[in-house]
Amino acid sequence: MTSTKEETFFIIKPDAIEKGYVGEILSIAEKHGLHIKALKVVPPSTELLSLHYFELIKKPFFNEVLAHMTRTSLVVGVFEGENAVSKWRTLLGHTDPSKAEAGTIRAKYGDAEKFENAAHGSASIEEAKREIALWFPSSSDMINIANYVGPN
């Protein structure tokens, strides 16, 4: 596989936030070479979530998705690193926590009974670009935390 430095978008979802897993999830990503380029806590917005999950709007479970995602504020951000999209997706595991490989974020922190899977990750570079533009619409929203903290 060719290494390519790229960006990917992530959401740490309400179930993981409520259980106190934000730090652990971010730490897993960082330990695997993904650097936090942008990070913010945002209040839930039905409008923004509808734009984000536009492909699910006509699905019968869409209202459940909205109910889950608007329970509390969301932690959203951008990871940067070599093959960031595929690396983050691999760390997340299968979207269904009961099918996620042991040790993945969704296997460790998801709840299969409630189909709550702890975090979101862009499925492709194109999707990452769309999601980053949606959640970080202006360059002033993209404060690179590397400017404030040095490398380990």
Short mmCIF file of the C-alpha atoms (twelve columns), coordinates in Angstrom:
data_MODEL
# 
_entry.id   MODEL 
# 
loop_
_atom_site.group_PDB 
_atom_site.id 
_atom_site.type_symbol 
_atom_site.label_atom_id 
_atom_site.label_alt_id 
_atom_site.label_comp_id 
_atom_site.label_asym_id 
_atom_site.label_seq_id 
_atom_site.Cartn_x 
_atom_site.Cartn_y 
_atom_site.Cartn_z 
_atom_site.pdbx_PDB_model_num 
ATOM 1   C CA . MET A 1   0.000   0.000  0.000  1 
ATOM 2   C CA . THR A 2   1.311   3.448  -0.880 1 
ATOM 3   C CA . SER A 3   1.552   5.887  2.025  1 
ATOM 4   C CA . THR A 4   -0.204  9.175  1.511  1 
ATOM 5   C CA . LYS A 5   -0.539  11.957 4.060  1 
ATOM 6   C CA . GLU A 6   -4.202  12.862 4.192  1 
ATOM 7   C CA . GLU A 7   -6.955  14.175 6.429  1 
ATOM 8   C CA . THR A 8   -10.031 12.411 7.732  1 
ATOM 9   C CA . PHE A 9   -13.038 13.620 9.687  1 
ATOM 10  C CA . PHE A 10  -14.280 12.067 12.922 1 
ATOM 11  C CA . ILE A 11  -17.140 12.378 15.370 1 
ATOM 12  C CA . ILE A 12  -17.053 11.015 18.873 1 
ATOM 13  C CA . LYS A 13  -20.697 10.236 19.445 1 
ATOM 14  C CA . PRO A 14  -22.917 10.889 22.490 1 
ATOM 15  C CA . ASP A 15  -22.710 7.318  23.812 1 
ATOM 16  C CA . ALA A 16  -18.906 7.491  24.062 1 
ATOM 17  C CA . ILE A 17  -19.014 11.030 25.470 1 
ATOM 18  C CA . GLU A 18  -21.535 10.060 28.149 1 
ATOM 19  C CA . LYS A 19  -19.365 7.104  29.206 1 
ATOM 20  C CA . GLY A 20  -16.200 9.218  29.396 1 
ATOM 21  C CA . TYR A 21  -14.305 7.619  26.483 1 
ATOM 22  C CA . VAL A 22  -13.303 10.754 24.539 1 
ATOM 23  C CA . GLY A 23  -9.725  10.829 25.828 1 
ATOM 24  C CA . GLU A 24  -9.220  7.100  25.321 1 
ATOM 25  C CA . ILE A 25  -10.503 7.223  21.748 1 
ATOM 26  C CA . LEU A 26  -8.319  10.200 20.839 1 
ATOM 27  C CA . SER A 27  -5.337  8.514  22.487 1 
ATOM 28  C CA . ILE A 28  -5.803  5.366  20.395 1 
ATOM 29  C CA . ALA A 29  -5.751  7.449  17.229 1 
ATOM 30  C CA . GLU A 30  -2.652  9.364  18.301 1 
ATOM 31  C CA . LYS A 31  -0.796  6.189  19.293 1 
ATOM 32  C CA . HIS A 32  -1.393  4.933  15.747 1 
ATOM 33  C CA . GLY A 33  0.107   7.980  14.066 1 
ATOM 34  C CA . LEU A 34  -2.993  10.107 13.559 1 
ATOM 35  C CA . HIS A 35  -2.438  13.695 14.627 1 
ATOM 36  C CA . ILE A 36  -5.283  15.955 15.711 1 
ATOM 37  C CA . LYS A 37  -5.417  18.821 13.242 1 
ATOM 38  C CA . ALA A 38  -8.701  20.287 14.470 1 
ATOM 39  C CA . LEU A 39  -10.993 19.566 17.384 1 
ATOM 40  C CA . LYS A 40  -14.123 21.157 18.786 1 
ATOM 41  C CA . VAL A 41  -17.184 20.403 20.861 1 
ATOM 42  C CA . VAL A 42  -20.388 21.333 19.078 1 
ATOM 43  C CA . PRO A 43  -23.993 21.405 20.270 1 
ATOM 44  C CA . PRO A 44  -26.209 18.950 18.440 1 
ATOM 45  C CA . SER A 45  -27.926 20.380 15.389 1 
ATOM 46  C CA . THR A 46  -30.638 18.483 13.533 1 
ATOM 47  C CA . GLU A 47  -29.952 20.606 10.460 1 
ATOM 48  C CA . LEU A 48  -26.210 19.905 10.423 1 
ATOM 49  C CA . LEU A 49  -26.689 16.214 11.178 1 
ATOM 50  C CA . SER A 50  -29.251 15.954 8.359  1 
ATOM 51  C CA . LEU A 51  -26.673 17.387 5.962  1 
ATOM 52  C CA . HIS A 52  -24.003 15.064 7.334  1 
ATOM 53  C CA . TYR A 53  -26.171 11.931 7.104  1 
ATOM 54  C CA . PHE A 54  -28.035 12.986 3.943  1 
ATOM 55  C CA . GLU A 55  -27.807 9.470  2.499  1 
ATOM 56  C CA . LEU A 56  -29.780 8.116  5.469  1 
ATOM 57  C CA . ILE A 57  -32.653 10.621 5.449  1 
ATOM 58  C CA . LYS A 58  -35.103 8.264  3.704  1 
ATOM 59  C CA . LYS A 59  -34.085 5.228  5.764  1 
ATOM 60  C CA . PRO A 60  -36.627 4.023  8.355  1 
ATOM 61  C CA . PHE A 61  -34.058 4.363  11.168 1 
ATOM 62  C CA . PHE A 62  -33.051 7.971  10.420 1 
ATOM 63  C CA . ASN A 63  -35.089 9.437  13.300 1 
ATOM 64  C CA . GLU A 64  -33.316 7.048  15.687 1 
ATOM 65  C CA . VAL A 65  -29.965 8.273  14.358 1 
ATOM 66  C CA . LEU A 66  -31.011 11.880 14.979 1 
ATOM 67  C CA . ALA A 67  -32.316 11.084 18.458 1 
ATOM 68  C CA . HIS A 68  -29.021 9.405  19.352 1 
ATOM 69  C CA . MET A 69  -26.798 12.092 17.835 1 
ATOM 70  C CA . THR A 70  -28.683 14.977 19.486 1 
ATOM 71  C CA . ARG A 71  -28.594 13.575 23.039 1 
ATOM 72  C CA . THR A 72  -25.566 15.653 23.938 1 
ATOM 73  C CA . SER A 73  -22.862 17.764 22.374 1 
ATOM 74  C CA . LEU A 74  -20.556 16.098 19.856 1 
ATOM 75  C CA . VAL A 75  -16.777 16.050 19.702 1 
ATOM 76  C CA . VAL A 76  -15.782 16.543 16.072 1 
ATOM 77  C CA . GLY A 77  -12.399 16.880 14.502 1 
ATOM 78  C CA . VAL A 78  -9.870  16.198 11.817 1 
ATOM 79  C CA . PHE A 79  -7.063  13.692 11.985 1 
ATOM 80  C CA . GLU A 80  -4.048  14.032 9.734  1 
ATOM 81  C CA . GLY A 81  -1.548  11.305 8.927  1 
ATOM 82  C CA . GLU A 82  -0.375  8.649  6.529  1 
ATOM 83  C CA . ASN A 83  -3.419  6.933  4.997  1 
ATOM 84  C CA . ALA A 84  -5.566  8.628  7.644  1 
ATOM 85  C CA . VAL A 85  -8.926  7.583  6.189  1 
ATOM 86  C CA . SER A 86  -8.206  3.857  6.041  1 
ATOM 87  C CA . LYS A 87  -6.184  3.859  9.268  1 
ATOM 88  C CA . TRP A 88  -9.008  5.507  11.231 1 
ATOM 89  C CA . ARG A 89  -11.614 3.192  9.696  1 
ATOM 90  C CA . THR A 90  -9.494  0.178  10.668 1 
ATOM 91  C CA . LEU A 91  -9.123  1.454  14.235 1 
ATOM 92  C CA . LEU A 92  -12.899 1.984  14.431 1 
ATOM 93  C CA . GLY A 93  -13.863 -1.494 13.253 1 
ATOM 94  C CA . HIS A 94  -17.192 -2.618 11.805 1 
ATOM 95  C CA . THR A 95  -20.095 -0.181 12.237 1 
ATOM 96  C CA . ASP A 96  -22.009 -2.871 14.158 1 
ATOM 97  C CA . PRO A 97  -20.121 -3.276 17.447 1 
ATOM 98  C CA . SER A 98  -21.126 -6.969 17.636 1 
ATOM 99  C CA . LYS A 99  -19.283 -7.573 14.352 1 
ATOM 100 C CA . ALA A 100 -16.282 -5.348 15.137 1 
ATOM 101 C CA . GLU A 101 -12.933 -7.074 15.517 1 
ATOM 102 C CA . ALA A 102 -11.735 -7.406 19.114 1 
ATOM 103 C CA . GLY A 103 -9.642  -4.445 20.203 1 
ATOM 104 C CA . THR A 104 -11.220 -1.965 17.800 1 
ATOM 105 C CA . ILE A 105 -12.840 1.209  19.124 1 
ATOM 106 C CA . ARG A 106 -16.356 0.040  18.323 1 
ATOM 107 C CA . ALA A 107 -15.788 -3.387 19.884 1 
ATOM 108 C CA . LYS A 108 -14.385 -1.794 23.055 1 
ATOM 109 C CA . TYR A 109 -16.645 1.232  23.437 1 
ATOM 110 C CA . GLY A 110 -19.754 0.538  21.364 1 
ATOM 111 C CA . ASP A 111 -23.021 -0.987 22.556 1 
ATOM 112 C CA . ALA A 112 -24.311 -3.634 20.157 1 
ATOM 113 C CA . GLU A 113 -27.684 -3.942 21.913 1 
ATOM 114 C CA . LYS A 114 -28.435 -0.261 21.295 1 
ATOM 115 C CA . PHE A 115 -26.481 -0.151 18.010 1 
ATOM 116 C CA . GLU A 116 -24.419 2.712  19.389 1 
ATOM 117 C CA . ASN A 117 -20.958 2.580  17.896 1 
ATOM 118 C CA . ALA A 118 -18.991 5.301  19.738 1 
ATOM 119 C CA . ALA A 119 -17.479 7.136  16.770 1 
ATOM 120 C CA . HIS A 120 -17.744 8.040  13.106 1 
ATOM 121 C CA . GLY A 121 -15.053 8.112  10.470 1 
ATOM 122 C CA . SER A 122 -15.146 9.228  6.856  1 
ATOM 123 C CA . ALA A 123 -15.381 6.308  4.412  1 
ATOM 124 C CA . SER A 124 -13.251 7.906  1.675  1 
ATOM 125 C CA . ILE A 125 -11.024 10.880 0.973  1 
ATOM 126 C CA . GLU A 126 -13.884 12.534 -0.929 1 
ATOM 127 C CA . GLU A 127 -16.284 12.006 1.970  1 
ATOM 128 C CA . ALA A 128 -13.665 13.377 4.394  1 
ATOM 129 C CA . LYS A 129 -13.331 16.548 2.324  1 
ATOM 130 C CA . ARG A 130 -17.123 17.001 2.256  1 
ATOM 131 C CA . GLU A 131 -17.496 16.369 5.984  1 
ATOM 132 C CA . ILE A 132 -14.580 18.625 6.948  1 
ATOM 133 C CA . ALA A 133 -16.059 21.442 4.840  1 
ATOM 134 C CA . LEU A 134 -19.455 20.879 6.482  1 
ATOM 135 C CA . TRP A 135 -18.270 20.849 10.093 1 
ATOM 136 C CA . PHE A 136 -15.352 23.301 9.706  1 
ATOM 137 C CA . PRO A 137 -16.753 25.745 7.132  1 
ATOM 138 C CA . SER A 138 -14.149 28.460 7.593  1 
ATOM 139 C CA . SER A 139 -10.392 28.255 7.838  1 
ATOM 140 C CA . SER A 140 -10.592 30.007 11.210 1 
ATOM 141 C CA . ASP A 141 -12.442 26.903 12.475 1 
ATOM 142 C CA . MET A 142 -9.405  24.798 11.601 1 
ATOM 143 C CA . ILE A 143 -6.984  25.782 14.334 1 
ATOM 144 C CA . ASN A 144 -4.095  23.362 14.087 1 
ATOM 145 C CA . ILE A 145 -3.381  22.328 17.657 1 
ATOM 146 C CA . ALA A 146 0.178   21.465 16.637 1 
ATOM 147 C CA . ASN A 147 0.782   25.221 16.719 1 
ATOM 148 C CA . TYR A 148 0.081   25.153 20.450 1 
ATOM 149 C CA . VAL A 149 1.702   21.910 21.568 1 
ATOM 150 C CA . GLY A 150 4.988   20.434 20.477 1 
ATOM 151 C CA . PRO A 151 5.509   16.888 19.207 1 
ATOM 152 C CA . ASN A 152 6.117   14.188 21.822 1 
# 
